[in-house]
């Protein structure tokens, strides 16, 4: 977004039930200044945070957001999930001056449980009338040195590229073309590509003859075999499953399981949280257990 030294031409405002009184006072103040305000009303803090974050993200640079909840923190978290949104929780005039100067904050979040309306108006006025990279309390009210001013400018450009850098393309998809797999170092023969994080989705490949030693995860996971054949032993439940193309398996959090691959196999897997793995045996122990299982089956 462009960095305008002028007050915004439009502000989109919203609050939850803990912040609505403060929001109403600030909206009335904005209207007294002849600033165009769209008040979306009162809803759950995550709903208003998400809606205003989305709206500011896709609006011209002269549109900003105003959010209020009990503390101002919850609404800012959800607003910040959208690219180009720099939401800050401000409890003082000094914080409002600093965040406009340093962060080019375009969504102001305030807390209705702590900030009285008269203080909220002072915070709002400071936020409205402070331009990006201007002198502020953090700079001892002096102009920022050129190297710091340059850093502020570049940091916003770098933040705007985070989804692109992280996913090497569209953050909403991972097309097969150009998909690069990384080896699963603790499990020879395995490789994976994480396509989404927390909850985590990944495409995983194992070569024929590979073995996953007994292990468990913090979160449960869903698995769909895309091609190949494998066998999974859920040691915690004393159950085993032969899986082939199209088969689905859910493994609950904490269940210890061991896997062997009969063919080159590829599968889609989804964890409820971030990816993690904890080994419960080494490769030699796993290979020995699988060989013993084969002997029992052939006897």
URHUHU-V172840 format. One record per pair of residues at least 24 apart in sequence whose C-alpha atoms are under 10 Angstrom apart, sorted by the first residue. I is the first residue (numbers start at 1). J is the second residue. Records with the same first field share a line. If there is no record, write none. Layout:
# URHUHU-V172840
I: J ; J
This chain:
# URHUHU-V172840
1: 57 ; 58 ; 59 ; 60 ; 61 ; 62 ; 83 ; 84 ; 85 ; 104 ; 106 ; 156 ; 157 ; 160
2: 60 ; 61 ; 62 ; 104 ; 132
3: 61 ; 62 ; 104 ; 105 ; 106 ; 131 ; 132 ; 133 ; 153
4: 61 ; 62 ; 104 ; 130 ; 131 ; 132
5: 62 ; 128 ; 129 ; 130 ; 131 ; 132 ; 133 ; 134
6: 62 ; 128 ; 129 ; 130 ; 131
7: 35 ; 62 ; 63 ; 64 ; 125 ; 127 ; 128 ; 129 ; 130 ; 131
8: 35 ; 36 ; 61 ; 62 ; 63 ; 64 ; 65 ; 106 ; 128 ; 129
9: 34 ; 35 ; 36 ; 37 ; 60 ; 61 ; 62 ; 63 ; 64
10: 34 ; 35 ; 36 ; 37 ; 38 ; 59 ; 60 ; 61 ; 62 ; 63 ; 64 ; 65
11: 35 ; 36 ; 37 ; 38 ; 39 ; 52 ; 56 ; 62 ; 63 ; 64 ; 65 ; 66 ; 106 ; 107
12: 36 ; 37 ; 38 ; 39 ; 40 ; 41 ; 51 ; 52 ; 53 ; 55 ; 56 ; 63 ; 64 ; 65 ; 66 ; 67 ; 107
13: 37 ; 38 ; 39 ; 40 ; 41 ; 42 ; 48 ; 49 ; 51 ; 52 ; 64 ; 65 ; 66 ; 67 ; 68 ; 107 ; 108 ; 109
14: 38 ; 39 ; 40 ; 41 ; 42 ; 43 ; 44 ; 45 ; 47 ; 48 ; 49 ; 51 ; 52 ; 65 ; 66 ; 67 ; 68 ; 69 ; 75 ; 109
15: 39 ; 40 ; 41 ; 42 ; 43 ; 44 ; 45 ; 46 ; 47 ; 48 ; 49 ; 52 ; 66 ; 67 ; 68 ; 69 ; 70 ; 72 ; 75 ; 109 ; 110 ; 111 ; 112
16: 41 ; 42 ; 43 ; 44 ; 45 ; 46 ; 47 ; 48 ; 49 ; 67 ; 68 ; 69 ; 70 ; 72 ; 74 ; 75 ; 112
17: 41 ; 42 ; 43 ; 44 ; 45 ; 68 ; 69 ; 70 ; 112
18: 42 ; 44 ; 45 ; 68 ; 69 ; 70 ; 71 ; 72 ; 111 ; 112 ; 113
19: 45 ; 67 ; 68 ; 69 ; 70 ; 71 ; 72 ; 109 ; 110 ; 111 ; 112 ; 113 ; 114 ; 115
20: 67 ; 68 ; 69 ; 70 ; 111 ; 112
21: 68 ; 69 ; 112 ; 113 ; 116 ; 117
22: 67 ; 68 ; 69 ; 70 ; 110 ; 111 ; 112 ; 113 ; 114 ; 115 ; 116 ; 117 ; 118 ; 119 ; 120 ; 121
23: 66 ; 67 ; 68 ; 69 ; 109 ; 110 ; 111 ; 112 ; 117 ; 120 ; 121
24: 68 ; 117
25: 116 ; 117 ; 118 ; 120 ; 121
26: 66 ; 68 ; 117 ; 118 ; 120 ; 121 ; 122 ; 123 ; 124 ; 125
27: 66 ; 121
28: 121
29: 117 ; 121 ; 124 ; 125
30: 121 ; 124 ; 125 ; 128
36: 63
37: 63 ; 64 ; 65 ; 66
38: 65 ; 66
39: 66
42: 68 ; 69
43: 69
44: 69 ; 75
45: 69 ; 70 ; 72 ; 73 ; 74 ; 75 ; 76 ; 77 ; 78
46: 74 ; 75 ; 76 ; 77 ; 78 ; 79
47: 75 ; 78 ; 79
48: 75 ; 76 ; 78 ; 79
49: 73 ; 74 ; 75 ; 76 ; 77 ; 78 ; 79 ; 80 ; 81 ; 87 ; 107 ; 109
50: 75 ; 76 ; 77 ; 78 ; 79 ; 80 ; 81 ; 82
51: 75 ; 78 ; 79 ; 82
52: 76 ; 78 ; 79 ; 80 ; 82 ; 85 ; 107
53: 77 ; 78 ; 79 ; 80 ; 81 ; 82 ; 83 ; 84 ; 85 ; 86 ; 87 ; 106 ; 107
54: 78 ; 79 ; 80 ; 81 ; 82 ; 83 ; 84 ; 85
55: 79 ; 82 ; 85
56: 82 ; 83 ; 84 ; 85 ; 86 ; 106 ; 107
57: 81 ; 82 ; 83 ; 84 ; 85 ; 86 ; 106
58: 82 ; 83 ; 84 ; 85
59: 84
61: 106
62: 106
63: 106 ; 107
64: 105 ; 106 ; 107 ; 108 ; 128
65: 105 ; 106 ; 107 ; 108 ; 109
66: 106 ; 107 ; 108 ; 109 ; 110 ; 124
67: 107 ; 108 ; 109 ; 110 ; 111
68: 108 ; 109 ; 110 ; 111 ; 112 ; 113
69: 109 ; 110 ; 111 ; 112 ; 113
70: 110 ; 111 ; 112 ; 113 ; 114 ; 115
71: 109 ; 110 ; 111 ; 112 ; 113 ; 114 ; 115
72: 108 ; 109 ; 110 ; 111 ; 112 ; 113 ; 114 ; 115
73: 109 ; 110 ; 111
74: 109 ; 111
75: 107 ; 108 ; 109 ; 110 ; 111
76: 107 ; 108 ; 109 ; 110
77: 109
79: 107 ; 109
80: 107
82: 160
83: 159 ; 160 ; 161 ; 162 ; 163
84: 156 ; 157 ; 159 ; 160 ; 161
85: 160
86: 156
90: 115 ; 120 ; 123 ; 124 ; 127
91: 115 ; 119 ; 120 ; 123
92: 119 ; 120 ; 122 ; 123 ; 124 ; 126
93: 119 ; 120 ; 121 ; 122 ; 123 ; 124 ; 125 ; 126 ; 127 ; 137
94: 123 ; 126 ; 127 ; 136 ; 137 ; 138
95: 123 ; 126 ; 127 ; 136 ; 137 ; 138
96: 122 ; 123 ; 124 ; 125 ; 126 ; 127 ; 128 ; 129 ; 130 ; 136 ; 137
97: 123 ; 124 ; 125 ; 126 ; 127 ; 128 ; 129 ; 130 ; 131 ; 132 ; 134 ; 135 ; 136 ; 137 ; 138 ; 141
98: 126 ; 127 ; 130 ; 131 ; 132 ; 133 ; 134 ; 135 ; 136 ; 137 ; 138 ; 139 ; 141
99: 127 ; 130 ; 131 ; 132 ; 133 ; 136 ; 138
100: 126 ; 127 ; 128 ; 129 ; 130 ; 131 ; 132 ; 133 ; 134 ; 136
101: 127 ; 130 ; 131 ; 132 ; 133 ; 134 ; 135 ; 136 ; 137 ; 138 ; 139 ; 144 ; 149 ; 152
102: 131 ; 132 ; 133 ; 134 ; 135 ; 136 ; 138 ; 139 ; 144 ; 148 ; 149 ; 151 ; 152 ; 153 ; 155
103: 132 ; 133 ; 152 ; 153 ; 155 ; 156
104: 130 ; 131 ; 132 ; 133 ; 152 ; 153 ; 156
105: 131 ; 132
166: 195 ; 196
167: 194 ; 195 ; 196 ; 197
168: 195
171: 195 ; 196
172: 196
174: 202
179: 203
181: 205
186: 212 ; 213 ; 277 ; 279 ; 282 ; 283
187: 211 ; 212 ; 213 ; 282 ; 283
188: 212 ; 283
189: 261 ; 264
190: 264 ; 265 ; 266
191: 266
192: 266 ; 267 ; 268
193: 268
194: 268 ; 269 ; 270 ; 275
195: 270
196: 270 ; 271 ; 274
197: 270 ; 271 ; 272 ; 273 ; 274 ; 275
198: 270 ; 271 ; 272 ; 273 ; 274 ; 275
199: 270 ; 271 ; 272 ; 273 ; 274 ; 275
200: 269 ; 270 ; 271 ; 272 ; 273 ; 274 ; 275 ; 276
201: 268 ; 269 ; 270 ; 271 ; 272 ; 273 ; 274 ; 275
202: 267 ; 268 ; 269 ; 270 ; 271 ; 275
203: 266 ; 267 ; 268 ; 269 ; 270
204: 265 ; 266 ; 267 ; 268 ; 269
205: 264 ; 265 ; 266 ; 267 ; 268
206: 230 ; 260 ; 261 ; 262 ; 263 ; 264 ; 265 ; 266 ; 267
207: 260 ; 261 ; 262 ; 263 ; 264 ; 265 ; 266
208: 260 ; 261 ; 262 ; 263 ; 264 ; 265
209: 260 ; 261 ; 262 ; 263 ; 264
210: 259 ; 260 ; 261 ; 262 ; 263 ; 264 ; 265 ; 283 ; 287
211: 258 ; 259 ; 260 ; 261 ; 262 ; 283 ; 284 ; 286 ; 287 ; 290
212: 257 ; 258 ; 259 ; 260 ; 261 ; 279 ; 281 ; 282 ; 283 ; 286 ; 287
213: 256 ; 257 ; 258 ; 259 ; 260 ; 279 ; 280 ; 281 ; 282 ; 283 ; 284 ; 285 ; 286 ; 287 ; 289 ; 290
214: 255 ; 256 ; 257 ; 258 ; 259 ; 278 ; 279 ; 280 ; 281 ; 282 ; 283 ; 285 ; 286 ; 289
215: 254 ; 255 ; 256 ; 257 ; 258 ; 259 ; 277 ; 278 ; 279 ; 280 ; 281 ; 282
216: 251 ; 252 ; 253 ; 254 ; 255 ; 256 ; 257 ; 258 ; 276 ; 277 ; 278 ; 279 ; 280
217: 251 ; 252 ; 253 ; 254 ; 255 ; 256 ; 257 ; 271 ; 273 ; 274 ; 275 ; 276 ; 277 ; 278 ; 279
218: 252 ; 253 ; 254 ; 255 ; 271 ; 272 ; 273 ; 274 ; 275 ; 276 ; 277 ; 278
219: 251 ; 252 ; 253 ; 254 ; 255 ; 270 ; 271 ; 272 ; 273 ; 274 ; 275 ; 276 ; 277
220: 250 ; 251 ; 252 ; 253 ; 254 ; 255 ; 270 ; 271 ; 272 ; 273
221: 249 ; 250 ; 251 ; 252 ; 253 ; 269 ; 270 ; 271 ; 272 ; 273 ; 275
222: 248 ; 249 ; 250 ; 251 ; 252 ; 268 ; 269 ; 270 ; 271 ; 272
223: 247 ; 248 ; 249 ; 250 ; 251 ; 267 ; 268 ; 269 ; 270 ; 271
224: 248 ; 249 ; 250 ; 266 ; 267 ; 268 ; 269 ; 270
225: 249 ; 265 ; 266 ; 267 ; 268 ; 269
226: 265 ; 266 ; 267 ; 268
227: 263 ; 264 ; 265 ; 266 ; 267 ; 268
228: 261 ; 262 ; 263 ; 264 ; 265 ; 266 ; 267
229: 260 ; 261 ; 262 ; 263 ; 264 ; 265 ; 266 ; 267
230: 259 ; 260 ; 261 ; 262 ; 263 ; 264 ; 265 ; 266
231: 258 ; 259 ; 260 ; 261 ; 262
232: 257 ; 258 ; 259 ; 260 ; 261
233: 257 ; 258 ; 259 ; 260 ; 290
234: 258 ; 259
254: 278
256: 280
258: 286 ; 289 ; 290
259: 286 ; 290
260: 286 ; 287 ; 290
